[in-house]
Amino acid sequence: MLNQDCHHDCNHNYCPFAQDSKNANRYVCLKCGVEREINRHPSGFGSFLLLLLSLFIAFQVIVMLDKQNNDNQQQQVTSQQQ
């Protein structure tokens, strides 16, 4: 979790992190200088695109299954008529 290059007597389970006053997502350990970013990947447009892609794929699967079901029903009807 923390940088192994820490040469200070920092407890690796607990470092005294302080929040950067200019960047609310950035924290720095006061002893060893290890940096942490809380929101490395802010949600937003990328998550929205992923949601749209998932919905599109789900829609395509439903359409494909419905088409296969209709084709099977038509084959059964034609085989019963013969």
N, C-alpha and C positions, 0 to 999 in steps of 0.2 A: 504494500500500500504506500509506504513512504520510501523515499529515495535511500538506497543502500549506501550512498556516498556520504552520508551524514557523519561528520567527524566530531560532533559534539555529544555531550552526555544526555541526549534527548531520549526519553522513553518512547520507543517506536509505537506504542499503543496510544500514547497521548502526547501530542506536541502542543505547545501553547500557540495556537494559530490566532492571528489578528487579521481582521478584514481590511483590505485596501480601501482607503477613503475615496479613491477615484474610480474604482471598479468594484461594484458590490458582489460580483461573482468570484473575485480573486481573494484567496487567503494565503498568508505567508507565515511559516513557523518563525517565531521570534528567536529561537535558539539556533536552528540549523539552516534556515532560509528555504526550506522546501516549499514549493508553491503548489496550491491546489485551486482548481476552478470548479465551482459548484455546478454551473450549467455549461458543460463543454459543448453540448449539442442542443441548443435551444429549439424547442418545438415550434412549429410554425408552418411555413409553406411546404417544407419537405414532408412533414407528417400528413398534411392535407393531400399532397400528391400520392403518397403511399395509400391513403384511404381510398382515393379515387381509383387507383390501379387495382386495389383489392376488390372494390365493387364491380369494376369492369370485368375482371376475371370471373367473379362469381356469376355475373349476368351471362357471360359467354358459356359457362359450364351449364347453367340452367337451360339456355336456348339449345345447346347441343343435345342434352339429355331429352328435352321435349321433342326435338326433331327425330331422335332415334326411336322414341316411344311412338310417335306418329307413323314412322316408317314401318315399325313392327305391326301396328294395328292395321295398316293398309295391306301388308303382306298376308295377314291372317284373313282379312275380308276377301281378298282375291283368291286365296287358296280354298276358302269355304264356298265361293261361287263356282269354282271349277268342279 
